[in-house]
Amino acid sequence: MVNQEEIKKKMTLQEEVREKLIKRVERERQTYIAKRIGVPRQLISDFKLGKKQLREQTLLALNEYLDSDPLN
């Protein structure tokens, strides 16, 4: 069973990655980001808007991509 601390930690990570994504889409299209990490554009859009959470593997791939740019 997942405890409250683990849930809180996962929610915090989701929010941190969402904030990075919001900043990144100011200069890079969501479609491009989605293609780079291999997910549908709509998933990136829904995540950015807070409509969906990402699975751990997708969240980590997105976070890695967002952190890979030195202009980030």
N, CA, C and O atoms as a CHARMM CRD file, in Angstrom:
* protein
*
  288
    1    1 MET  N      0.84000  -1.18600   0.00000 PROA 1      0.00000
    2    1 MET  CA     0.00000   0.00000   0.00000 PROA 1      0.00000
    3    1 MET  C      0.88600   1.25100   0.00000 PROA 1      0.00000
    4    1 MET  O      1.91900   1.29500   0.66800 PROA 1      0.00000
    5    2 VAL  N      0.46600   2.25200  -0.75300 PROA 2      0.00000
    6    2 VAL  CA     1.22800   3.49200  -0.87100 PROA 2      0.00000
    7    2 VAL  C      0.88700   4.40800   0.30100 PROA 2      0.00000
    8    2 VAL  O     -0.28600   4.63400   0.59800 PROA 2      0.00000
    9    3 ASN  N      1.91600   4.93300   0.96500 PROA 3      0.00000
   10    3 ASN  CA     1.63900   5.81100   2.09900 PROA 3      0.00000
   11    3 ASN  C      1.48800   7.26400   1.63400 PROA 3      0.00000
   12    3 ASN  O      1.77600   7.59300   0.48300 PROA 3      0.00000
   13    4 GLN  N      1.04300   8.10300   2.52200 PROA 4      0.00000
   14    4 GLN  CA     0.76300   9.50300   2.20500 PROA 4      0.00000
   15    4 GLN  C      2.01800  10.27000   1.78300 PROA 4      0.00000
   16    4 GLN  O      1.93800  11.15100   0.92700 PROA 4      0.00000
   17    5 GLU  N      3.15700   9.95400   2.36000 PROA 5      0.00000
   18    5 GLU  CA     4.40900  10.63100   1.99600 PROA 5      0.00000
   19    5 GLU  C      4.77700  10.35600   0.54500 PROA 5      0.00000
   20    5 GLU  O      5.20400  11.25900  -0.17400 PROA 5      0.00000
   21    6 GLU  N      4.61200   9.10600   0.11500 PROA 6      0.00000
   22    6 GLU  CA     4.92400   8.75200  -1.27500 PROA 6      0.00000
   23    6 GLU  C      3.98800   9.47800  -2.23900 PROA 6      0.00000
   24    6 GLU  O      4.42500   9.96700  -3.28100 PROA 6      0.00000
   25    7 ILE  N      2.72900   9.54700  -1.90100 PROA 7      0.00000
   26    7 ILE  CA     1.75300  10.24200  -2.73800 PROA 7      0.00000
   27    7 ILE  C      2.10600  11.72200  -2.83600 PROA 7      0.00000
   28    7 ILE  O      2.07400  12.29900  -3.92300 PROA 7      0.00000
   29    8 LYS  N      2.43700  12.32800  -1.71800 PROA 8      0.00000
   30    8 LYS  CA     2.79600  13.74800  -1.69200 PROA 8      0.00000
   31    8 LYS  C      4.04500  14.00400  -2.52700 PROA 8      0.00000
   32    8 LYS  O      4.10700  14.99000  -3.26100 PROA 8      0.00000
   33    9 LYS  N      5.03800  13.12900  -2.42300 PROA 9      0.00000
   34    9 LYS  CA     6.27500  13.26500  -3.18200 PROA 9      0.00000
   35    9 LYS  C      6.00200  13.18400  -4.68500 PROA 9      0.00000
   36    9 LYS  O      6.54600  13.97300  -5.45800 PROA 9      0.00000
   37   10 LYS  N      5.16600  12.23600  -5.09800 PROA 10     0.00000
   38   10 LYS  CA     4.82800  12.08100  -6.50900 PROA 10     0.00000
   39   10 LYS  C      4.06100  13.29300  -7.02900 PROA 10     0.00000
   40   10 LYS  O      4.28600  13.72900  -8.15800 PROA 10     0.00000
   41   11 MET  N      3.16700  13.83500  -6.22400 PROA 11     0.00000
   42   11 MET  CA     2.39600  15.01000  -6.63000 PROA 11     0.00000
   43   11 MET  C      3.31900  16.21600  -6.77800 PROA 11     0.00000
   44   11 MET  O      3.15500  17.01400  -7.70100 PROA 11     0.00000
   45   12 THR  N      4.28000  16.35000  -5.88200 PROA 12     0.00000
   46   12 THR  CA     5.23100  17.45700  -5.95600 PROA 12     0.00000
   47   12 THR  C      6.05900  17.35900  -7.22900 PROA 12     0.00000
   48   12 THR  O      6.28300  18.36700  -7.89900 PROA 12     0.00000
   49   13 LEU  N      6.51200  16.16400  -7.56900 PROA 13     0.00000
   50   13 LEU  CA     7.29000  15.97100  -8.78500 PROA 13     0.00000
   51   13 LEU  C      6.44700  16.31400 -10.01500 PROA 13     0.00000
   52   13 LEU  O      6.94200  16.95700 -10.94100 PROA 13     0.00000
   53   14 GLN  N      5.19400  15.89800 -10.03400 PROA 14     0.00000
   54   14 GLN  CA     4.29700  16.22600 -11.15100 PROA 14     0.00000
   55   14 GLN  C      4.21000  17.74500 -11.31900 PROA 14     0.00000
   56   14 GLN  O      4.29400  18.25200 -12.43800 PROA 14     0.00000
   57   15 GLU  N      4.04300  18.45900 -10.22500 PROA 15     0.00000
   58   15 GLU  CA     3.91300  19.91500 -10.28600 PROA 15     0.00000
   59   15 GLU  C      5.20600  20.58200 -10.74600 PROA 15     0.00000
   60   15 GLU  O      5.17100  21.54200 -11.51700 PROA 15     0.00000
   61   16 GLU  N      6.33500  20.08200 -10.28100 PROA 16     0.00000
   62   16 GLU  CA     7.62400  20.65200 -10.68700 PROA 16     0.00000
   63   16 GLU  C      7.84000  20.48700 -12.18500 PROA 16     0.00000
   64   16 GLU  O      8.27300  21.42200 -12.85800 PROA 16     0.00000
   65   17 VAL  N      7.54300  19.31200 -12.70400 PROA 17     0.00000
   66   17 VAL  CA     7.72100  19.06000 -14.13100 PROA 17     0.00000
   67   17 VAL  C      6.71700  19.89000 -14.92900 PROA 17     0.00000
   68   17 VAL  O      7.05200  20.40800 -15.99500 PROA 17     0.00000
   69   18 ARG  N      5.49100  20.02100 -14.42400 PROA 18     0.00000
   70   18 ARG  CA     4.47700  20.84700 -15.10100 PROA 18     0.00000
   71   18 ARG  C      4.96800  22.29400 -15.22400 PROA 18     0.00000
   72   18 ARG  O      4.81100  22.91200 -16.27700 PROA 18     0.00000
   73   19 GLU  N      5.55300  22.83000 -14.16900 PROA 19     0.00000
   74   19 GLU  CA     6.06900  24.20600 -14.20500 PROA 19     0.00000
   75   19 GLU  C      7.19800  24.34600 -15.22600 PROA 19     0.00000
   76   19 GLU  O      7.25500  25.34000 -15.95000 PROA 19     0.00000
   77   20 LYS  N      8.09500  23.35900 -15.28900 PROA 20     0.00000
   78   20 LYS  CA     9.16100  23.39300 -16.28800 PROA 20     0.00000
   79   20 LYS  C      8.58400  23.37000 -17.69600 PROA 20     0.00000
   80   20 LYS  O      9.05100  24.08500 -18.58200 PROA 20     0.00000
   81   21 LEU  N      7.55600  22.53600 -17.89400 PROA 21     0.00000
   82   21 LEU  CA     6.92900  22.42400 -19.20700 PROA 21     0.00000
   83   21 LEU  C      6.28100  23.73600 -19.61300 PROA 21     0.00000
   84   21 LEU  O      6.42000  24.16300 -20.75900 PROA 21     0.00000
   85   22 ILE  N      5.58100  24.37600 -18.70200 PROA 22     0.00000
   86   22 ILE  CA     4.92600  25.65200 -18.99900 PROA 22     0.00000
   87   22 ILE  C      5.95600  26.68100 -19.45400 PROA 22     0.00000
   88   22 ILE  O      5.70500  27.43300 -20.39500 PROA 22     0.00000
   89   23 LYS  N      7.09200  26.72000 -18.80500 PROA 23     0.00000
   90   23 LYS  CA     8.15200  27.64900 -19.21500 PROA 23     0.00000
   91   23 LYS  C      8.70100  27.28400 -20.58400 PROA 23     0.00000
   92   23 LYS  O      8.95600  28.16100 -21.40800 PROA 23     0.00000
   93   24 ARG  N      8.88300  25.98700 -20.83000 PROA 24     0.00000
   94   24 ARG  CA     9.48400  25.53900 -22.08500 PROA 24     0.00000
   95   24 ARG  C      8.58800  25.81500 -23.28400 PROA 24     0.00000
   96   24 ARG  O      9.08600  26.15700 -24.35700 PROA 24     0.00000
   97   25 VAL  N      7.27500  25.67300 -23.12200 PROA 25     0.00000
   98   25 VAL  CA     6.39300  25.86000 -24.28100 PROA 25     0.00000
   99   25 VAL  C      6.28500  27.32400 -24.69800 PROA 25     0.00000
  100   25 VAL  O      5.63800  27.63900 -25.69700 PROA 25     0.00000
  101   26 GLU  N      6.90500  28.20600 -23.94800 PROA 26     0.00000
  102   26 GLU  CA     6.97900  29.59900 -24.37900 PROA 26     0.00000
  103   26 GLU  C      7.89200  29.73500 -25.59500 PROA 26     0.00000
  104   26 GLU  O      7.77000  30.68800 -26.36400 PROA 26     0.00000
  105   27 ARG  N      8.81000  28.77700 -25.76600 PROA 27     0.00000
  106   27 ARG  CA     9.75000  28.86900 -26.88800 PROA 27     0.00000
  107   27 ARG  C      9.81800  27.60200 -27.73900 PROA 27     0.00000
  108   27 ARG  O     10.53400  27.57300 -28.74000 PROA 27     0.00000
  109   28 GLU  N      9.09300  26.56700 -27.36200 PROA 28     0.00000
  110   28 GLU  CA     9.14200  25.29600 -28.07400 PROA 28     0.00000
  111   28 GLU  C      7.74000  24.69400 -28.12800 PROA 28     0.00000
  112   28 GLU  O      7.02900  24.69700 -27.12300 PROA 28     0.00000
  113   29 ARG  N      7.34000  24.18300 -29.27600 PROA 29     0.00000
  114   29 ARG  CA     5.99400  23.64100 -29.44000 PROA 29     0.00000
  115   29 ARG  C      5.79500  22.33900 -28.66800 PROA 29     0.00000
  116   29 ARG  O      6.70200  21.51800 -28.54000 PROA 29     0.00000
  117   30 GLN  N      4.57200  22.18300 -28.15700 PROA 30     0.00000
  118   30 GLN  CA     4.21300  20.95400 -27.44900 PROA 30     0.00000
  119   30 GLN  C      4.34700  19.74700 -28.36700 PROA 30     0.00000
  120   30 GLN  O      4.74400  18.66800 -27.92500 PROA 30     0.00000
  121   31 THR  N      4.01700  19.92400 -29.64300 PROA 31     0.00000
  122   31 THR  CA     4.11200  18.83000 -30.60100 PROA 31     0.00000
  123   31 THR  C      5.54700  18.32500 -30.69300 PROA 31     0.00000
  124   31 THR  O      5.78400  17.11800 -30.73200 PROA 31     0.00000
  125   32 TYR  N      6.49800  19.24200 -30.72700 PROA 32     0.00000
  126   32 TYR  CA     7.91600  18.87400 -30.81000 PROA 32     0.00000
  127   32 TYR  C      8.34400  18.12200 -29.55100 PROA 32     0.00000
  128   32 TYR  O      9.02100  17.09700 -29.63400 PROA 32     0.00000
  129   33 ILE  N      7.95400  18.62500 -28.40900 PROA 33     0.00000
  130   33 ILE  CA     8.30700  17.98300 -27.14000 PROA 33     0.00000
  131   33 ILE  C      7.73200  16.57300 -27.09200 PROA 33     0.00000
  132   33 ILE  O      8.42100  15.62700 -26.71100 PROA 33     0.00000
  133   34 ALA  N      6.46900  16.43800 -27.47900 PROA 34     0.00000
  134   34 ALA  CA     5.80700  15.13000 -27.47300 PROA 34     0.00000
  135   34 ALA  C      6.54000  14.14400 -28.38200 PROA 34     0.00000
  136   34 ALA  O      6.75500  12.99300 -28.00100 PROA 34     0.00000
  137   35 LYS  N      6.92000  14.58700 -29.57200 PROA 35     0.00000
  138   35 LYS  CA     7.65100  13.70700 -30.49200 PROA 35     0.00000
  139   35 LYS  C      8.99300  13.29300 -29.90400 PROA 35     0.00000
  140   35 LYS  O      9.40400  12.14000 -30.03600 PROA 35     0.00000
  141   36 ARG  N      9.66600  14.22000 -29.26100 PROA 36     0.00000
  142   36 ARG  CA    10.99200  13.92700 -28.69600 PROA 36     0.00000
  143   36 ARG  C     10.93400  12.85400 -27.61200 PROA 36     0.00000
  144   36 ARG  O     11.86600  12.06000 -27.47800 PROA 36     0.00000
  145   37 ILE  N      9.84300  12.82300 -26.83400 PROA 37     0.00000
  146   37 ILE  CA     9.76800  11.81500 -25.76600 PROA 37     0.00000
  147   37 ILE  C      8.84300  10.64800 -26.12600 PROA 37     0.00000
  148   37 ILE  O      8.69300   9.71100 -25.34200 PROA 37     0.00000
  149   38 GLY  N      8.22200  10.70400 -27.31500 PROA 38     0.00000
  150   38 GLY  CA     7.43900   9.57700 -27.81100 PROA 38     0.00000
  151   38 GLY  C      6.05600   9.41500 -27.21900 PROA 38     0.00000
  152   38 GLY  O      5.61200   8.29800 -26.95500 PROA 38     0.00000
  153   39 VAL  N      5.37300  10.53100 -27.01100 PROA 39     0.00000
  154   39 VAL  CA     3.99600  10.47200 -26.50300 PROA 39     0.00000
  155   39 VAL  C      3.09600  11.34500 -27.38200 PROA 39     0.00000
  156   39 VAL  O      3.59000  12.19600 -28.12100 PROA 39     0.00000
  157   40 PRO  N      1.77600  11.13800 -27.30500 PROA 40     0.00000
  158   40 PRO  CA     0.86600  11.98200 -28.07700 PROA 40     0.00000
  159   40 PRO  C      0.90000  13.44100 -27.60100 PROA 40     0.00000
  160   40 PRO  O      1.05600  13.70900 -26.40900 PROA 40     0.00000
  161   41 ARG  N      0.75500  14.36700 -28.53500 PROA 41     0.00000
  162   41 ARG  CA     0.73500  15.79300 -28.20000 PROA 41     0.00000
  163   41 ARG  C     -0.37000  16.11100 -27.21100 PROA 41     0.00000
  164   41 ARG  O     -0.19100  16.94300 -26.32200 PROA 41     0.00000
  165   42 GLN  N     -1.51400  15.45100 -27.35900 PROA 42     0.00000
  166   42 GLN  CA    -2.64500  15.72100 -26.47300 PROA 42     0.00000
  167   42 GLN  C     -2.31200  15.39900 -25.01700 PROA 42     0.00000
  168   42 GLN  O     -2.78700  16.07700 -24.10600 PROA 42     0.00000
  169   43 LEU  N     -1.50400  14.37500 -24.80000 PROA 43     0.00000
  170   43 LEU  CA    -1.10200  14.03400 -23.43900 PROA 43     0.00000
  171   43 LEU  C     -0.28500  15.16900 -22.82200 PROA 43     0.00000
  172   43 LEU  O     -0.48400  15.52300 -21.66000 PROA 43     0.00000
  173   44 ILE  N      0.63000  15.73300 -23.60200 PROA 44     0.00000
  174   44 ILE  CA     1.43300  16.86300 -23.11600 PROA 44     0.00000
  175   44 ILE  C      0.52900  18.05400 -22.82200 PROA 44     0.00000
  176   44 ILE  O      0.69400  18.72900 -21.80600 PROA 44     0.00000
  177   45 SER  N     -0.41800  18.30700 -23.70600 PROA 45     0.00000
  178   45 SER  CA    -1.34800  19.41900 -23.51400 PROA 45     0.00000
  179   45 SER  C     -2.18600  19.22600 -22.25000 PROA 45     0.00000
  180   45 SER  O     -2.32100  20.14500 -21.44200 PROA 45     0.00000
  181   46 ASP  N     -2.74300  18.03300 -22.08700 PROA 46     0.00000
  182   46 ASP  CA    -3.57200  17.75700 -20.90700 PROA 46     0.00000
  183   46 ASP  C     -2.75800  17.84200 -19.61900 PROA 46     0.00000
  184   46 ASP  O     -3.25100  18.33200 -18.60300 PROA 46     0.00000
  185   47 PHE  N     -1.52400  17.36900 -19.65800 PROA 47     0.00000
  186   47 PHE  CA    -0.65300  17.45400 -18.48400 PROA 47     0.00000
  187   47 PHE  C     -0.36300  18.91000 -18.14400 PROA 47     0.00000
  188   47 PHE  O     -0.43800  19.31300 -16.98300 PROA 47     0.00000
  189   48 LYS  N     -0.03100  19.69000 -19.16300 PROA 48     0.00000
  190   48 LYS  CA     0.28300  21.11200 -18.95500 PROA 48     0.00000
  191   48 LYS  C     -0.89300  21.84700 -18.31300 PROA 48     0.00000
  192   48 LYS  O     -0.70500  22.71300 -17.45900 PROA 48     0.00000
  193   49 LEU  N     -2.09700  21.49200 -18.73300 PROA 49     0.00000
  194   49 LEU  CA    -3.30300  22.14600 -18.22000 PROA 49     0.00000
  195   49 LEU  C     -3.76500  21.57000 -16.88000 PROA 49     0.00000
  196   49 LEU  O     -4.73700  22.05900 -16.30300 PROA 49     0.00000
  197   50 GLY  N     -3.08700  20.54600 -16.38400 PROA 50     0.00000
  198   50 GLY  CA    -3.45300  19.94100 -15.10700 PROA 50     0.00000
  199   50 GLY  C     -4.62000  18.97900 -15.20000 PROA 50     0.00000
  200   50 GLY  O     -5.19400  18.60300 -14.17800 PROA 50     0.00000
  201   51 LYS  N     -4.98200  18.57400 -16.41100 PROA 51     0.00000
  202   51 LYS  CA    -6.09900  17.65000 -16.60500 PROA 51     0.00000
  203   51 LYS  C     -5.69200  16.20000 -16.36900 PROA 51     0.00000
  204   51 LYS  O     -6.52500  15.36500 -16.01500 PROA 51     0.00000
  205   52 LYS  N     -4.41100  15.90200 -16.56500 PROA 52     0.00000
  206   52 LYS  CA    -3.91900  14.53900 -16.39900 PROA 52     0.00000
  207   52 LYS  C     -2.58600  14.55400 -15.67700 PROA 52     0.00000
  208   52 LYS  O     -1.84200  15.53400 -15.70600 PROA 52     0.00000
  209   53 GLN  N     -2.31400  13.43900 -15.03300 PROA 53     0.00000
  210   53 GLN  CA    -0.98900  13.20600 -14.47500 PROA 53     0.00000
  211   53 GLN  C     -0.29600  12.20300 -15.37700 PROA 53     0.00000
  212   53 GLN  O     -0.95200  11.40900 -16.05200 PROA 53     0.00000
  213   54 LEU  N      1.00900  12.23800 -15.38900 PROA 54     0.00000
  214   54 LEU  CA     1.77500  11.32500 -16.21700 PROA 54     0.00000
  215   54 LEU  C      2.19800  10.10500 -15.42800 PROA 54     0.00000
  216   54 LEU  O      2.43300  10.17200 -14.22200 PROA 54     0.00000
  217   55 ARG  N      2.29100   8.99000 -16.13300 PROA 55     0.00000
  218   55 ARG  CA     2.85800   7.79700 -15.51500 PROA 55     0.00000
  219   55 ARG  C      4.32300   8.07900 -15.22000 PROA 55     0.00000
  220   55 ARG  O      4.93800   8.95100 -15.83400 PROA 55     0.00000
  221   56 GLU  N      4.86400   7.34100 -14.28600 PROA 56     0.00000
  222   56 GLU  CA     6.21900   7.60000 -13.82400 PROA 56     0.00000
  223   56 GLU  C      7.24500   7.59100 -14.95300 PROA 56     0.00000
  224   56 GLU  O      8.09900   8.47600 -15.01200 PROA 56     0.00000
  225   57 GLN  N      7.17700   6.61500 -15.84500 PROA 57     0.00000
  226   57 GLN  CA     8.14300   6.51600 -16.93700 PROA 57     0.00000
  227   57 GLN  C      8.05700   7.74200 -17.85600 PROA 57     0.00000
  228   57 GLN  O      9.08400   8.28600 -18.26000 PROA 57     0.00000
  229   58 THR  N      6.84900   8.17100 -18.18200 PROA 58     0.00000
  230   58 THR  CA     6.65900   9.34000 -19.04300 PROA 58     0.00000
  231   58 THR  C      7.10000  10.60600 -18.32800 PROA 58     0.00000
  232   58 THR  O      7.73900  11.47200 -18.92600 PROA 58     0.00000
  233   59 LEU  N      6.76400  10.71300 -17.05900 PROA 59     0.00000
  234   59 LEU  CA     7.15000  11.87700 -16.26500 PROA 59     0.00000
  235   59 LEU  C      8.67000  12.01200 -16.20300 PROA 59     0.00000
  236   59 LEU  O      9.20700  13.10900 -16.35300 PROA 59     0.00000
  237   60 LEU  N      9.35400  10.90200 -15.98400 PROA 60     0.00000
  238   60 LEU  CA    10.80600  10.93000 -15.91700 PROA 60     0.00000
  239   60 LEU  C     11.41900  11.28000 -17.27200 PROA 60     0.00000
  240   60 LEU  O     12.40400  12.01700 -17.33500 PROA 60     0.00000
  241   61 ALA  N     10.84100  10.75400 -18.35800 PROA 61     0.00000
  242   61 ALA  CA    11.34900  11.07300 -19.70100 PROA 61     0.00000
  243   61 ALA  C     11.15800  12.55800 -19.99900 PROA 61     0.00000
  244   61 ALA  O     12.05200  13.20300 -20.54700 PROA 61     0.00000
  245   62 LEU  N     10.00900  13.09300 -19.64500 PROA 62     0.00000
  246   62 LEU  CA     9.74400  14.51500 -19.87300 PROA 62     0.00000
  247   62 LEU  C     10.67800  15.36800 -19.02900 PROA 62     0.00000
  248   62 LEU  O     11.24500  16.34200 -19.52400 PROA 62     0.00000
  249   63 ASN  N     10.84100  15.01700 -17.78100 PROA 63     0.00000
  250   63 ASN  CA    11.72400  15.76700 -16.89700 PROA 63     0.00000
  251   63 ASN  C     13.16200  15.75600 -17.41800 PROA 63     0.00000
  252   63 ASN  O     13.84100  16.78300 -17.41200 PROA 63     0.00000
  253   64 GLU  N     13.61300  14.59500 -17.86300 PROA 64     0.00000
  254   64 GLU  CA    14.96900  14.48700 -18.41300 PROA 64     0.00000
  255   64 GLU  C     15.11000  15.36700 -19.65200 PROA 64     0.00000
  256   64 GLU  O     16.11700  16.05600 -19.81700 PROA 64     0.00000
  257   65 TYR  N     14.10500  15.34600 -20.51800 PROA 65     0.00000
  258   65 TYR  CA    14.15600  16.17700 -21.72000 PROA 65     0.00000
  259   65 TYR  C     14.19700  17.66300 -21.35100 PROA 65     0.00000
  260   65 TYR  O     14.99500  18.41900 -21.90500 PROA 65     0.00000
  261   66 LEU  N     13.34900  18.07300 -20.42800 PROA 66     0.00000
  262   66 LEU  CA    13.28600  19.47400 -20.03200 PROA 66     0.00000
  263   66 LEU  C     14.58600  19.93000 -19.37000 PROA 66     0.00000
  264   66 LEU  O     14.99800  21.07900 -19.53200 PROA 66     0.00000
  265   67 ASP  N     15.22500  19.03900 -18.63500 PROA 67     0.00000
  266   67 ASP  CA    16.48500  19.37200 -17.97700 PROA 67     0.00000
  267   67 ASP  C     17.68300  19.33100 -18.92800 PROA 67     0.00000
  268   67 ASP  O     18.74800  19.85100 -18.59400 PROA 67     0.00000
  269   68 SER  N     17.52700  18.72700 -20.09800 PROA 68     0.00000
  270   68 SER  CA    18.64900  18.55100 -21.01200 PROA 68     0.00000
  271   68 SER  C     19.04800  19.82400 -21.72900 PROA 68     0.00000
  272   68 SER  O     20.16100  19.90700 -22.24800 PROA 68     0.00000
  273   69 ASP  N     18.18200  20.80900 -21.77400 PROA 69     0.00000
  274   69 ASP  CA    18.45900  22.05600 -22.49600 PROA 69     0.00000
  275   69 ASP  C     19.18100  23.04300 -21.59800 PROA 69     0.00000
  276   69 ASP  O     18.67500  23.37600 -20.52500 PROA 69     0.00000
  277   70 PRO  N     20.34400  23.51800 -22.00300 PROA 70     0.00000
  278   70 PRO  CA    21.07400  24.47500 -21.16500 PROA 70     0.00000
  279   70 PRO  C     20.36600  25.82200 -21.04400 PROA 70     0.00000
  280   70 PRO  O     20.68500  26.60300 -20.14700 PROA 70     0.00000
  281   71 LEU  N     19.42200  26.10300 -21.92000 PROA 71     0.00000
  282   71 LEU  CA    18.68000  27.36500 -21.84600 PROA 71     0.00000
  283   71 LEU  C     17.48300  27.26800 -20.91800 PROA 71     0.00000
  284   71 LEU  O     16.74800  28.24200 -20.75300 PROA 71     0.00000
  285   72 ASN  N     17.28000  26.12500 -20.31800 PROA 72     0.00000
  286   72 ASN  CA    16.11100  25.85200 -19.48500 PROA 72     0.00000
  287   72 ASN  C     16.02800  26.75900 -18.28300 PROA 72     0.00000
  288   72 ASN  O     15.09500  26.64700 -17.48800 PROA 72     0.00000
